[in-house]
Amino acid sequence: MVCPGFVSLAVALIIVDSTIVNVAIPSIVKDLSVTSTQVQWVQESYTLVFAALLLVFGNLADRFGRRRLLVLGVAVFALSSLLAAFSPSGDLLIGSRVIQGIGGAMVLPTTLSIINATFQGKERAMAFAVWGSTIGGMTAVGPLLGGWLTTAYSWRWAFGINIPLGILITVGALFTVTESKDPGASRVDWVGAALSVVVSATLVFGLIEGRNYGWWTVQKPMEIGRWTWSIDLSPVPFAFALMLVAGIGFIFWGRARSRRGAGSMLDFSLFSIRSFRNGNIAAMIVSLGEFGIVLSLPIWLQNVLGYSALQTGLILVALAAGSFLASGFAGAFGNKVEPVVIVRVGIVAEIAGIFGLGVVIGTSTGWGILIPFLFVYGFGVGLATAQLTGVVLKDVPPAKSGQASGTQSTARQIGSALGIAVLGTILFTTASVQLDNSLRDTQMTDAGRGQLVTAVVESSGAAIAGLQAQPGTGAAAAAAKEAFSNGTKYSAFAAAGFLIAGLAATLSLGGPRRLPAAGADSVPAMVGSEAEGQDKA
């Protein structure tokens, strides 16, 4: 007997942590004096490790037991949250987030694998609905809880809350989740695992650090301890080149192992399943637009509009409330409407919501006009998230659940990481360029202007309050608000563009098909040559 509630709550632990961190970022900036690049790495260090290890732990779950890895992952996540809560500096906080990413990578693919391997037919649709609804509900709790803890106590409590949640999930999983594994699972492909980590790490590093170190020539030397990058060419193109080489190596290595009959980190035969192949492409593109904007909105709300962390959390509840409502809606109609149709409706709602936000964002925007667009955006996320996951995994053989879930989760997390990196770069680059241009007409010296721009951008806008409090820098504060507002606006428009591309990608998933007759107990997954034959048709 498997209770999907505790399985879903384990995923919710990850979602709560992410939304809490988003709201707490401005307070972390002020308390630890972290730079804008470190702000991105507080998010990206977690997402990067998370994405890089999903394939590994998806394989390990099939081999050593899904419940076992789930419980271990929750324990690692909770203990690393404790380390994050006591971090005295930005670097140590980033290090704690790396460990959190390891724990999160154990949790996510195992939850999907448990659901995919255990439920079929109507029960399967309901299990995915519970999974999605739990995410939506905890997403609603995250910003409000994070805002309250950050405002009333400290951002450190935003991490500490994971401890009691972790204990609850561990006890619940041990009593309600039956252990399952694949007896025929092959040995872990450690070479493939290492290559996948290199691909993910170098890609995200290049996207985040391009504006910092330079996209081609060195803009600022990279320093690691006492070692300094000493050549004129930026490390960023080297990172992209290494990513390309590692990616090619990963593909050739995996295919060579598959031809020998040895297990590979990525089972390339799964991509012969049309719904799995095309669904992963769509999921990655959609994730680019879905989650990248969550970095810039809390920064803009607090440092430009002047809201507290609690007020920001209350505003973002509109997004989460829409997600919660939509998850229940998707569960109710999951057996009546083709899932891919629900996915497309959700993406359209996301586009409308995020584009609307981009239109209304400005230095004097009131919170009331944000609520409807956030709600519509959240409604779209709730419709698309769980249903797209179900579409991707619907034809995967149960024995391949762990690896398929890890692949699907990796696609989404890489998309999320790229979204945060790209949209974060748009935000900070736009703010820097526009603020510098606005101050050129003033009497400030070039050196003074450069120092002010650096102070504002590196503090993620937290320095605006100090500029506004001094009579002599009021104009600079107004220019900084305008620059950060435009950066947030362009990030929203870019997110809408990614979502439009994601909507186009879902067209490859096909259209409505005739559903099973009422009363059917299950929809058997197509496996082996039958699935491959239909895919090739």
C-alpha positions as CSV (number, residue, x, y, z in Angstrom):
1,M,0.0,0.0,0.0
2,V,1.4,3.3,-1.0
3,C,0.0,6.6,0.3
4,P,0.7,9.3,-2.4
5,G,0.2,12.0,0.3
6,F,3.6,11.5,2.0
7,V,5.3,10.9,-1.4
8,S,4.0,14.2,-2.6
9,L,4.9,15.9,0.7
10,A,8.5,15.0,0.1
11,V,8.4,16.9,-3.2
12,A,6.6,19.7,-1.4
13,L,9.6,20.0,1.0
14,I,11.7,21.0,-2.0
15,I,9.1,23.4,-3.3
16,V,8.6,25.1,0.1
17,D,12.4,25.6,0.4
18,S,12.7,27.2,-3.0
19,T,9.8,29.6,-2.5
20,I,11.0,30.5,1.0
21,V,14.5,31.3,-0.3
22,N,13.0,33.5,-3.1
23,V,11.3,35.7,-0.6
24,A,14.2,35.7,1.8
25,I,16.8,36.7,-0.8
26,P,16.7,40.5,-0.1
27,S,17.2,39.9,3.6
28,I,20.1,37.5,3.0
29,V,21.7,40.2,0.8
30,K,21.5,42.7,3.6
31,D,22.6,40.3,6.4
32,L,25.5,38.6,4.6
33,S,26.4,41.3,2.1
34,V,26.3,38.9,-0.8
35,T,26.9,40.1,-4.4
36,S,24.4,39.8,-7.2
37,T,26.4,36.9,-8.6
38,Q,26.2,35.2,-5.2
39,V,22.5,35.8,-5.2
40,Q,22.1,33.8,-8.4
41,W,24.4,31.1,-7.0
42,V,22.3,30.8,-3.8
43,Q,19.6,29.6,-6.2
44,E,21.8,28.0,-8.9
45,S,24.2,26.1,-6.6
46,Y,21.1,24.1,-5.5
47,T,19.6,23.8,-8.9
48,L,22.9,22.9,-10.6
49,V,23.7,20.0,-8.3
50,F,20.1,19.0,-8.3
51,A,19.9,18.8,-12.1
52,A,23.3,17.1,-12.4
53,L,22.6,14.2,-10.0
54,L,19.0,13.4,-10.9
55,L,20.0,10.8,-13.4
56,V,22.4,9.2,-10.9
57,F,19.9,8.9,-8.2
58,G,17.1,7.8,-10.5
59,N,19.3,4.8,-11.4
60,L,20.3,4.1,-7.7
61,A,16.6,4.2,-6.7
62,D,15.8,1.4,-9.2
63,R,18.8,-0.6,-8.0
64,F,18.8,-0.2,-4.2
65,G,15.2,0.7,-3.4
66,R,13.0,3.7,-4.0
67,R,11.7,4.2,-0.5
68,R,15.2,3.8,0.9
69,L,16.6,6.6,-1.3
70,L,13.6,8.8,-0.6
71,V,14.1,8.6,3.2
72,L,17.9,9.1,2.8
73,G,17.3,12.2,0.6
74,V,14.9,13.8,3.0
75,A,17.4,13.3,5.8
76,V,20.3,14.9,3.8
77,F,18.0,17.8,2.8
78,A,16.9,18.5,6.3
79,L,20.4,18.3,7.8
80,S,21.8,20.6,5.1
81,S,19.0,23.0,5.8
82,L,20.3,23.2,9.4
83,L,23.7,24.1,8.0
84,A,22.2,26.8,5.8
85,A,20.3,28.3,8.8
86,F,23.6,28.8,10.7
87,S,25.7,30.0,7.7
88,P,27.8,33.1,8.6
89,S,28.7,34.0,5.1
90,G,27.4,33.9,1.5
91,D,30.0,31.3,0.5
92,L,29.0,28.9,3.3
93,L,25.3,29.4,2.5
94,I,26.1,28.4,-1.1
95,G,27.9,25.4,0.1
96,S,25.0,24.4,2.2
97,R,22.7,24.8,-0.8
98,V,25.0,22.4,-2.7
99,I,24.4,19.7,-0.1
100,Q,20.7,20.5,-0.2
101,G,20.8,19.9,-4.0
102,I,22.2,16.4,-3.3
103,G,19.3,15.6,-1.0
104,G,16.8,17.1,-3.4
105,A,18.1,15.0,-6.2
106,M,17.5,11.9,-4.2
107,V,13.9,12.9,-3.4
108,L,12.4,14.0,-6.7
109,P,13.0,11.1,-9.1
110,T,12.1,8.5,-6.4
111,T,8.7,10.1,-5.8
112,L,7.8,10.1,-9.5
113,S,9.3,6.5,-9.8
114,I,7.1,5.3,-6.9
115,I,4.0,6.7,-8.4
116,N,4.8,5.6,-11.9
117,A,5.6,2.0,-10.8
118,T,2.7,1.6,-8.4
119,F,-0.4,3.2,-9.9
120,Q,-2.2,2.6,-13.2
121,G,-5.4,3.9,-14.9
122,K,-7.7,6.0,-12.7
123,E,-5.6,5.5,-9.6
124,R,-2.5,6.8,-11.6
125,A,-4.4,10.0,-12.6
126,M,-5.5,10.6,-9.1
127,A,-2.0,9.9,-7.7
128,F,-0.4,12.5,-10.1
129,A,-3.3,14.9,-9.1
130,V,-2.4,14.5,-5.4
131,W,1.2,15.0,-6.3
132,G,0.5,18.2,-8.2
133,S,-2.1,19.5,-5.7
134,T,0.4,19.0,-2.8
135,I,3.0,21.0,-4.7
136,G,0.4,23.7,-5.4
137,G,-0.7,23.8,-1.8
138,M,2.8,24.0,-0.3
139,T,3.7,26.6,-2.9
140,A,1.0,28.7,-1.4
141,V,2.4,28.2,2.1
142,G,6.0,28.8,1.1
143,P,6.0,32.6,0.3
144,L,3.7,33.4,3.2
145,L,5.6,31.3,5.7
146,G,9.0,32.6,4.4
147,G,7.8,36.2,4.5
148,W,6.5,35.8,8.1
149,L,9.6,34.0,9.3
150,T,11.9,36.5,7.6
151,T,10.0,39.6,8.9
152,A,9.2,38.4,12.4
153,Y,12.4,36.5,13.1
154,S,15.1,35.9,10.5
155,W,15.7,34.4,7.1
156,R,17.6,31.7,9.0
157,W,14.3,30.3,10.2
158,A,13.2,29.9,6.6
159,F,15.7,27.1,6.4
160,G,15.1,25.7,9.9
161,I,11.5,25.0,9.1
162,N,12.7,22.1,6.9
163,I,13.7,20.1,10.0
164,P,10.2,19.3,11.4
165,L,8.9,18.8,7.9
166,G,11.7,16.3,7.2
167,I,10.9,14.3,10.4
168,L,7.2,14.2,9.4
169,I,8.0,12.9,5.9
170,T,10.5,10.3,7.1
171,V,8.1,8.8,9.6
172,G,5.2,8.9,7.2
173,A,7.2,7.3,4.4
174,L,8.4,4.5,6.6
175,F,4.9,3.5,7.6
176,T,2.9,4.2,4.4
177,V,5.3,3.6,1.4
178,T,6.1,0.0,0.3
179,E,9.7,-0.6,-0.8
180,S,10.1,-1.3,-4.5
181,K,13.1,-1.8,-6.8
182,D,14.0,-3.3,-10.2
183,P,15.8,-6.6,-9.6
184,G,17.3,-6.5,-13.1
185,A,18.8,-3.0,-12.8
186,S,22.3,-2.7,-14.1
187,R,25.3,-1.3,-12.4
188,V,25.6,2.5,-12.2
189,D,27.4,4.1,-15.1
190,W,29.8,6.3,-13.1
191,V,31.6,7.6,-16.2
192,G,28.3,8.7,-17.6
193,A,27.4,10.3,-14.3
194,A,30.6,12.3,-14.2
195,L,30.2,13.5,-17.8
196,S,26.6,14.6,-17.1
197,V,27.7,16.6,-14.0
198,V,30.4,18.3,-16.2
199,V,27.8,19.2,-18.9
200,S,25.4,20.7,-16.4
201,A,28.0,22.5,-14.3
202,T,29.8,24.2,-17.2
203,L,26.6,25.2,-18.9
204,V,25.1,27.0,-15.9
205,F,28.5,28.4,-14.9
206,G,28.9,30.0,-18.3
207,L,25.4,31.5,-18.4
208,I,25.7,33.0,-14.9
209,E,29.3,34.2,-15.0
210,G,29.3,35.6,-18.6
211,R,28.2,39.1,-17.5
212,N,30.7,38.9,-14.6
213,Y,33.9,37.6,-16.2
214,G,33.1,38.5,-19.8
215,W,31.5,36.5,-22.6
216,W,34.8,36.4,-24.7
217,T,37.6,38.6,-23.3
218,V,38.3,39.0,-19.6
219,Q,36.2,41.7,-18.0
220,K,37.2,40.8,-14.5
221,P,39.8,38.2,-13.5
222,M,38.5,35.0,-11.9
223,E,40.0,34.2,-8.5
224,I,39.8,30.9,-6.7
225,G,41.7,31.2,-3.4
226,R,45.2,32.4,-4.3
227,W,44.9,31.3,-7.9
228,T,44.0,33.9,-10.6
229,W,42.9,33.4,-14.2
230,S,45.8,34.9,-16.0
231,I,45.0,34.9,-19.7
232,D,43.1,37.5,-21.7
233,L,40.4,35.1,-22.9
234,S,37.5,34.8,-20.5
235,P,36.9,31.4,-18.7
236,V,33.3,31.5,-20.0
237,P,34.0,30.3,-23.6
238,F,36.3,27.6,-22.1
239,A,33.4,26.5,-20.0
240,F,31.1,26.3,-23.0
241,A,33.7,24.4,-25.0
242,L,34.1,21.9,-22.1
243,M,30.4,21.5,-22.0
244,L,30.3,20.7,-25.7
245,V,33.1,18.1,-25.4
246,A,31.6,16.5,-22.3
247,G,28.1,16.4,-24.0
248,I,29.4,14.6,-27.1
249,G,31.4,12.2,-24.9
250,F,28.3,11.5,-22.8
251,I,26.3,10.5,-25.9
252,F,29.0,8.4,-27.4
253,W,29.9,6.7,-24.1
254,G,26.2,5.9,-23.3
255,R,25.5,4.5,-26.8
256,A,28.6,2.4,-26.7
257,R,27.6,0.9,-23.4
258,S,24.1,0.2,-24.7
259,R,25.5,-1.6,-27.7
260,R,27.5,-3.8,-25.4
261,G,24.4,-4.6,-23.3
262,A,25.8,-2.6,-20.3
263,G,23.6,-0.2,-18.5
264,S,24.2,3.5,-19.2
265,M,23.3,6.6,-17.2
266,L,20.7,7.5,-19.8
267,D,18.7,4.7,-21.4
268,F,18.7,6.0,-25.0
269,S,16.1,3.3,-25.9
270,L,13.5,5.3,-23.9
271,F,13.8,8.1,-26.5
272,S,12.2,5.7,-29.0
273,I,9.0,6.3,-27.0
274,R,7.4,9.3,-28.7
275,S,5.6,10.7,-25.7
276,F,8.8,10.4,-23.6
277,R,11.1,12.0,-26.2
278,N,8.9,14.9,-27.2
279,G,7.5,15.4,-23.7
280,N,11.0,15.9,-22.3
281,I,11.8,18.5,-24.9
282,A,8.6,20.4,-24.1
283,A,9.1,20.1,-20.3
284,M,12.6,21.6,-20.6
285,I,11.5,24.6,-22.7
286,V,8.5,25.3,-20.5
287,S,10.6,25.2,-17.4
288,L,12.8,27.9,-18.9
289,G,9.9,30.3,-18.6
290,E,8.1,28.9,-15.6
291,F,10.7,29.3,-12.9
292,G,13.2,31.8,-14.0
293,I,11.0,34.8,-13.1
294,V,10.7,33.8,-9.5
295,L,14.2,35.2,-8.9
296,S,13.5,38.7,-10.1
297,L,10.0,39.3,-8.7
298,P,10.8,39.2,-5.0
299,I,13.9,41.4,-5.6
300,W,11.8,44.0,-7.5
301,L,8.9,43.9,-5.0
302,Q,11.1,44.5,-2.0
303,N,14.0,46.6,-3.2
304,V,12.1,48.7,-5.8
305,L,8.5,48.9,-4.5
306,G,9.6,48.7,-0.8
307,Y,7.5,45.8,0.4
308,S,8.6,43.8,3.4
309,A,9.3,40.1,3.0
310,L,5.9,39.3,4.6
311,Q,4.1,41.6,2.3
312,T,6.0,40.0,-0.7
313,G,4.9,36.6,0.5
314,L,1.3,37.7,0.7
315,I,1.4,39.0,-2.8
316,L,3.0,35.8,-4.2
317,V,0.3,33.8,-2.5
318,A,-1.9,34.8,-5.4
319,L,0.4,32.8,-7.7
320,A,0.4,29.8,-5.4
321,A,-3.4,30.0,-4.9
322,G,-3.9,29.8,-8.6
323,S,-1.5,26.8,-8.8
324,F,-3.4,25.0,-5.9
325,L,-6.8,25.5,-7.6
326,A,-5.5,24.4,-10.9
327,S,-4.0,21.2,-9.5
328,G,-7.3,20.1,-8.1
329,F,-9.0,21.1,-11.4
330,A,-6.5,19.0,-13.4
331,G,-7.1,16.0,-11.0
332,A,-10.9,16.2,-11.4
333,F,-10.7,16.4,-15.2
334,G,-7.7,14.1,-15.7
335,N,-9.8,11.1,-16.8
336,K,-12.2,13.2,-18.9
337,V,-9.9,15.5,-20.9
338,E,-6.8,14.4,-22.7
339,P,-3.8,15.4,-20.5
340,V,-1.9,17.1,-23.3
341,V,-4.9,19.5,-23.8
342,I,-4.8,20.4,-20.1
343,V,-1.1,21.1,-20.5
344,R,-1.6,23.4,-23.5
345,V,-4.4,25.3,-21.7
346,G,-2.1,25.7,-18.7
347,I,0.8,27.0,-20.8
348,V,-1.5,29.5,-22.5
349,A,-2.6,30.8,-19.0
350,E,1.0,31.1,-18.0
351,I,1.8,33.1,-21.1
352,A,-1.1,35.5,-20.4
353,G,-0.2,35.9,-16.8
354,I,3.5,36.5,-17.2
355,F,3.1,38.8,-20.2
356,G,0.5,40.8,-18.3
357,L,3.0,41.2,-15.5
358,G,5.6,42.5,-17.9
359,V,3.1,45.1,-19.2
360,V,2.2,46.5,-15.7
361,I,5.6,46.3,-14.0
362,G,6.9,49.8,-13.2
363,T,8.3,51.9,-10.4
364,S,4.9,52.9,-9.1
365,T,2.9,49.7,-9.7
366,G,0.4,48.9,-7.0
367,W,0.0,45.4,-5.6
368,G,-3.6,45.2,-6.6
369,I,-2.9,45.1,-10.3
370,L,-0.4,42.3,-9.8
371,I,-2.7,39.9,-8.1
372,P,-4.9,38.9,-11.1
373,F,-1.9,38.3,-13.4
374,L,-0.1,36.3,-10.7
375,F,-3.2,34.2,-10.1
376,V,-3.6,33.4,-13.8
377,Y,0.1,32.6,-14.1
378,G,-0.1,30.2,-11.1
379,F,-3.3,28.6,-12.5
380,G,-1.4,27.8,-15.6
381,V,1.6,26.3,-13.7
382,G,-0.8,24.2,-11.7
383,L,-2.5,22.9,-14.8
384,A,0.7,22.1,-16.7
385,T,3.1,20.8,-14.1
386,A,1.6,17.4,-13.0
387,Q,-0.1,16.7,-16.3
388,L,3.0,17.2,-18.3
389,T,4.8,14.8,-16.0
390,G,2.1,12.2,-16.6
391,V,2.3,12.7,-20.3
392,V,6.1,12.2,-20.3
393,L,5.9,9.0,-18.3
394,K,2.7,7.4,-19.5
395,D,4.2,4.9,-21.9
396,V,7.3,4.1,-19.9
397,P,7.6,0.5,-18.7
398,P,7.4,0.3,-14.9
399,A,10.8,-1.4,-14.6
400,K,12.4,1.8,-16.2
401,S,10.5,4.1,-13.8
402,G,13.5,5.4,-11.9
403,Q,15.7,6.1,-14.9
404,A,12.8,7.7,-16.8
405,S,11.8,9.8,-13.8
406,G,15.4,10.9,-13.4
407,T,15.6,11.8,-17.1
408,Q,12.3,13.7,-17.0
409,S,13.3,15.5,-13.8
410,T,16.7,16.4,-15.2
411,A,15.1,17.9,-18.3
412,R,12.9,20.1,-16.1
413,Q,15.7,21.1,-13.7
414,I,18.1,21.9,-16.5
415,G,15.3,24.1,-18.0
416,S,14.8,25.7,-14.6
417,A,18.5,26.3,-14.1
418,L,18.8,27.8,-17.5
419,G,15.8,30.0,-16.9
420,I,17.2,31.4,-13.6
421,A,20.6,31.9,-15.3
422,V,19.2,33.6,-18.5
423,L,16.5,35.7,-16.8
424,G,18.8,36.6,-14.0
425,T,21.4,37.8,-16.5
426,I,18.7,39.8,-18.3
427,L,17.7,41.4,-15.1
428,F,21.1,42.4,-13.8
429,T,22.6,43.3,-17.2
430,T,19.6,45.5,-18.1
431,A,19.7,47.2,-14.7
432,S,23.4,47.8,-15.0
433,V,23.4,49.2,-18.6
434,Q,20.3,51.4,-18.1
435,L,21.4,52.8,-14.8
436,D,24.8,53.6,-16.2
437,N,23.2,55.4,-19.2
438,S,20.8,57.3,-17.0
439,L,23.7,58.7,-14.8
440,R,25.8,59.8,-17.8
441,D,23.9,63.1,-18.0
442,T,24.7,63.9,-14.4
443,Q,27.7,65.6,-13.0
444,M,29.2,62.4,-11.6
445,T,32.7,61.4,-12.6
446,D,33.1,58.1,-14.6
447,A,34.7,56.5,-11.5
448,G,31.9,57.7,-9.2
449,R,29.2,56.5,-11.7
450,G,30.9,53.1,-12.0
451,Q,31.1,52.7,-8.2
452,L,27.4,53.6,-7.8
453,V,26.2,51.2,-10.5
454,T,28.3,48.4,-9.1
455,A,27.0,49.0,-5.6
456,V,23.4,49.0,-6.7
457,V,23.7,46.0,-9.0
458,E,25.9,43.9,-6.8
459,S,23.5,44.4,-3.9
460,S,20.6,43.3,-6.1
461,G,19.0,46.7,-5.6
462,A,19.3,46.7,-1.8
463,A,21.5,49.9,-2.0
464,I,18.5,51.8,-3.4
465,A,17.0,52.4,0.0
466,G,20.3,54.1,1.2
467,L,20.5,56.3,-1.9
468,Q,16.9,57.3,-1.4
469,A,17.5,58.3,2.2
470,Q,20.2,60.9,1.2
471,P,19.0,64.1,-0.4
472,G,22.0,64.3,-2.8
473,T,21.4,60.8,-4.3
474,G,17.6,60.9,-4.7
475,A,17.9,61.2,-8.5
476,A,20.2,58.2,-8.6
477,A,17.8,56.2,-6.5
478,A,14.9,57.0,-8.9
479,A,17.1,56.0,-11.9
480,A,18.0,52.7,-10.1
481,K,14.4,51.9,-9.5
482,E,13.6,52.6,-13.1
483,A,16.5,50.4,-14.3
484,F,15.6,47.4,-12.0
485,S,11.9,47.7,-13.0
486,N,12.9,47.6,-16.7
487,G,15.1,44.6,-16.0
488,T,12.3,42.8,-14.3
489,K,9.9,43.7,-17.2
490,Y,12.3,42.4,-19.8
491,S,12.8,39.2,-17.8
492,A,9.0,38.7,-17.8
493,F,8.8,39.2,-21.5
494,A,11.7,36.7,-22.1
495,A,9.9,34.2,-19.9
496,A,6.7,34.6,-22.0
497,G,8.8,34.0,-25.1
498,F,10.2,30.7,-23.7
499,L,6.7,29.6,-22.8
500,I,5.5,30.3,-26.3
501,A,8.3,28.1,-27.6
502,G,7.2,25.5,-25.0
503,L,3.6,25.6,-26.2
504,A,4.8,25.0,-29.8
505,A,6.9,22.0,-28.5
506,T,3.7,20.4,-27.1
507,L,2.3,20.2,-30.6
508,S,4.7,17.3,-31.2
509,L,2.9,15.4,-28.4
510,G,-0.2,14.8,-30.6
511,G,-3.8,15.7,-30.1
512,P,-6.8,14.3,-28.3
513,R,-7.3,10.6,-28.8
514,R,-10.3,8.4,-27.8
515,L,-10.1,7.7,-24.1
516,P,-10.8,4.2,-22.6
517,A,-14.4,3.3,-22.0
518,A,-15.8,4.2,-18.6
519,G,-15.1,1.7,-15.9
520,A,-11.8,0.6,-17.4
521,D,-9.5,-0.2,-14.5
522,S,-6.2,0.6,-16.2
523,V,-4.4,1.8,-19.2
524,P,-1.5,-0.6,-19.9
525,A,1.8,1.0,-20.8
526,M,3.1,0.2,-24.2
527,V,6.5,-1.5,-23.9
528,G,9.0,-3.1,-26.1
529,S,8.5,-3.5,-29.8
530,E,4.8,-2.4,-29.7
531,A,5.7,1.0,-28.3
532,E,8.6,1.4,-30.7
533,G,6.5,0.3,-33.7
534,Q,3.8,2.9,-32.9
535,D,6.4,5.6,-32.4
536,K,8.1,4.9,-35.7
537,A,4.7,5.0,-37.5
